[in-house]
Structures are given as C-alpha cells and as structure tokens.
Amino acid sequence: MNKIAEKISIDKLRNCIKRELDDSNEYLSRWLEVFVNKAKLLPDSRRPWAPRGREYLDFYETFYYVLHWYCQFKSGRFKDMGWKIDETVAENIREKFLRLNREALSNKNKNQFHEYFKNYDFYPLSLYTAIDYKFQNITGTKVDNILDFGSGIGRQAFQWCSQGSVNLFSVDAIESLYMLQNDVYSLLFPDKLIEYFYGPERFCDPGFYSMRDKLYHLPTWKLDLLPDRYFDLIICVQVLQELNKETLRFLLRQFRRIVKKNGILYIRDNEFWKPAHKLRVGRELLEQGWELIFKYTGHEGADIAGIPRLWVFTDADNRKSFRHLTRIKRVFFPSHPFDYSAWRDYGLPI
Ligand SMILES: C[S@@+](CC[C@H](N)C(=O)[O-])C[C@H]1O[C@@H](n2cnc3c(N)ncnc32)[C@H](O)[C@@H]1O
C-alpha cells in the first residue's frame, strides 16, 4: 500500500515554529541579515531572501518566485566544461522539474504565471544539478546517508532519491523554501518523505534513523537530533556564506559530530563572494579535522556557477595545511602581474 504523503499546512508549520523557537535558538532560523536593509528598499520583492519573499504563499506562487530567482542566477548552459555530464542523470532531473511544472500549470484558478511556466527552460537548472551530482561522486565513496543543508527547491533529491538506495536529509529554516520543499517532496517522492512537522516526536527516537531509502525533512534547529557518525556526504550549495556567524559555528560543530570518518563535505559557492559573516570557512574546516581534497576552478575560463570543492573528514589537525606564508607571498609576488585572484584569495575563506 502506498504511504500517504506527509504534507503539512502553513498553519501547522507556523504553530510548531512558534513553540520551538525562542531567544536561545532563534538565530538558527535567519538568513542573510546583511541584505535585509537593502531588501527594505524593495518592499514588495518576493525574492526569497527579502522579508516578504520568506513568507510562503502557496505552491503555485512560491514555485514561480523561486524559479524566477534561479533563472536569473543559474541560466548558464555550461558549455566548454572540458568534461561531460551524464545525460541520463540530467534528463532524470529535468523530468522531475517538468512534473512540478505540470502541477503548477494544472492550477486553473490561477493562470497569471502560466505563460512563464510554459516557456521556462529547465535545461540549465537540470545541468546545474547534474554537475553537483557528478562532483559529489568523483571519489567513488559509497554513499548511504546524505545531508543537504539549505535545500532551496529541493533539487539535490531529484537524482539521489531516484536511486532507491540512500537516505537523504533535507534541512532548511526559511518558511517559503521549507514549505516549497515539503510540496516538492510530497509530489515527487510521497512514499519516501518523512516530515518533521508532520510528527516531530518520531525524530527523538535514535532507532528512527535506521530505515532505508527515505527522505527526511527537518529544520536547522533540530540538527542536534541526528545520530553521531552517520553521514557519508554533506552538501552545502550556495549557503555557507549566507548565514550568520553563530549559525555557521553551530553547523560546523554539528557537521563534525554527524559525519563519518572519511565522509565528504561538498561545497559549491562563489568562493570570493563577500560572506555575510567574518569566518574563514576553509580555515575553520582545517582546524576541525577536514582536509581539502578537490577544487574545480574552471576549465579555461568556463563558468560553471560556483566553485565545487570536496573536503574529507580525516579527524586530524590539518591546521598546518593553511599556507599562510604562501598566500602572503602570492599577493606580493604574483605569478602573473595582473593576478587579482591572489588578493581575493588572501582576504577570504578558502
Ligand atoms: C542560495 S539558496 C541555495 C539553495 C540550494 N542549496 C541550491 O543550491 O539550489 C540558500 C538556501 O539556504 C537556506 N537557508 C538560509 N538560511 C538558512 C538557515 N539558517 N538554515 C537552513 N537553511 C537556510 C535558504 O532557505 C535557501 O534554501
């Protein structure tokens, strides 16, 4: 018998959040404070990070605003990468997006965005996601349990949860995105979804995490319920620079506790985009037992939207790998007279 999808209502989510957040943990539910003032200049903006954009409207409208936002920033066609993407993976991901789009188009009561949905090209977003999947797998490490932190539209699940062998944990904290993820997972993976706000007490039972082939969905402030040494892969795409310092510190502590020895942390972001906090993430990771094993900086200038990096958890003190002197030398004696990256490299997280 098919399981009923664990779909939640906005009232249920809001009531639960009201009960669970107080002065001691409220900071874990914030996003990009530095931009809030700028967003106030655009009071009607529904961009997800603007105050109004954080409110959930319904599947239809939230889907529209989030697609709009992805389209502005992830519209590259990723040509000339120098390597190939598995077309079957990209096609499977695209098929998931198309299913969501059909659902949005089926809403006959609201058709103001129909033209937009009909013309939306899901190819770039599918490729963008397939690129993540490729890099997440290049070490050949066997993956059973995955954490996707700050899941956006939930796209990391599209391929991973199609395979029938892994548990994926999706974590977020922003109302509009969290509800959208619940909608998306209910539509695409109704049999797998285990929603925290549908039955929170279950998440306190350690035995609860021994199931297979599930898609767990929970808020950031409940990360401490997850078992020690459990994850083979942790995913952070375009999120770590957008958090406040306290949240980032909390996260790094949690990652260190829940990752397995030799587990992988996959980070993809604009490495030199000015972070919302003052922490050097790379340096912190070195101090906390992580080792950088791979970084893709582009093939002959090809822009693939962000710099994918892989860290492995060795649990050793890797502090000495932070080559301070080499970095300073590069700034003053660059290999090329116009190597501005040396300056950027010196000032920001690795
Ligand atoms: C730029 S988006 C990236 C989304 C997704 N990783 C992707 O690449 O498609 C940042 C994401 O981080 C989430 N986020 C922001 N603050 C958060 C927090 N404190 N805890 C968890 N997620 C958060 C947002 O809701 C959003 O889903």
The ligand as an SDF file (V2000), in Angstrom:
LIG
                    3D

 27 29  0  0  0  0  0  0  0  0999 V2000
   21.0240   30.4840   -2.2170 C   0  0  0  0  0  0  0  0  0  0  0  0
   19.9020   29.2920   -1.6220 S   0  0  0  0  0  0  0  0  0  0  0  0
   20.6390   27.8000   -2.1980 C   0  0  0  0  0  0  0  0  0  0  0  0
   19.6520   26.6950   -2.3260 C   0  0  0  0  0  0  0  0  0  0  0  0
   20.1730   25.3320   -2.7230 C   0  0  0  0  0  0  0  0  0  0  0  0
   21.2710   24.8820   -1.9130 N   0  0  0  0  0  0  0  0  0  0  0  0
   20.5320   25.3010   -4.1750 C   0  0  0  0  0  0  0  0  0  0  0  0
   21.7260   25.3700   -4.4750 O   0  0  0  0  0  0  0  0  0  0  0  0
   19.6490   25.1860   -5.0230 O   0  0  0  0  0  0  0  0  0  0  0  0
   20.1690   29.2770    0.1150 C   0  0  0  0  0  0  0  0  0  0  0  0
   19.2960   28.2880    0.8560 C   0  0  0  0  0  0  0  0  0  0  0  0
   19.6920   28.3210    2.2310 O   0  0  0  0  0  0  0  0  0  0  0  0
   18.5300   28.3180    3.0290 C   0  0  0  0  0  0  0  0  0  0  0  0
   18.8270   28.9100    4.3420 N   0  0  0  0  0  0  0  0  0  0  0  0
   19.0130   30.1930    4.6690 C   0  0  0  0  0  0  0  0  0  0  0  0
   19.2290   30.3330    5.9920 N   0  0  0  0  0  0  0  0  0  0  0  0
   19.1950   29.0900    6.5000 C   0  0  0  0  0  0  0  0  0  0  0  0
   19.3500   28.5560    7.8140 C   0  0  0  0  0  0  0  0  0  0  0  0
   19.5860   29.3300    8.8600 N   0  0  0  0  0  0  0  0  0  0  0  0
   19.2220   27.2220    7.9600 N   0  0  0  0  0  0  0  0  0  0  0  0
   18.9980   26.4240    6.8870 C   0  0  0  0  0  0  0  0  0  0  0  0
   18.8520   26.8630    5.6450 N   0  0  0  0  0  0  0  0  0  0  0  0
   18.9350   28.1850    5.4510 C   0  0  0  0  0  0  0  0  0  0  0  0
   17.5180   29.0980    2.2140 C   0  0  0  0  0  0  0  0  0  0  0  0
   16.2000   28.8730    2.6200 O   0  0  0  0  0  0  0  0  0  0  0  0
   17.8070   28.5460    0.8280 C   0  0  0  0  0  0  0  0  0  0  0  0
   17.1200   27.3490    0.6360 O   0  0  0  0  0  0  0  0  0  0  0  0
  1  2  1  0
  2  3  1  0
  2 10  1  0
  3  4  1  0
  4  5  1  0
  5  6  1  0
  5  7  1  0
  7  8  2  0
  7  9  1  0
 10 11  1  0
 11 12  1  0
 11 26  1  0
 12 13  1  0
 13 14  1  0
 13 24  1  0
 14 15  1  0
 14 23  1  0
 15 16  2  0
 16 17  1  0
 17 18  1  0
 17 23  2  0
 18 19  1  0
 18 20  2  0
 20 21  1  0
 21 22  2  0
 22 23  1  0
 24 25  1  0
 24 26  1  0
 26 27  1  0
M  CHG  2   2   1   9  -1
M  END
$$$$
